[in-house]
């Protein structure tokens, strides 16, 4: 019981001391303004993209014939160009496939 009385007196004294303290004013922050040019610029960009997509010309179909140009290494480290004409691309080789076999 004595401990409770001591604690109550301690906190009462602390409250009395706190009442005498002056509290500095809390600084107010101004709300940040959203620059009006930012939404206008975004709207203008989206409008221009929409117009570009709307008036885009259709891509023509590729020709039925395909010309295949290959560069091959011949004898004595000479490079040879071969040109083939075909109606479609029969085979495709990855441009990096040589990395798998040479290194």
Secondary structure, 3 states (H helix, E strand, C coil): CHHHHHHHHHHHHHHHHHHCCCCCCCCCCCCCCCCHHHHHHHHHHHHHHHHHHHCCCCCCCCCCCEEEEEEEECHHHCEEEEEEEECCCCCCCCCCHHHHHHC
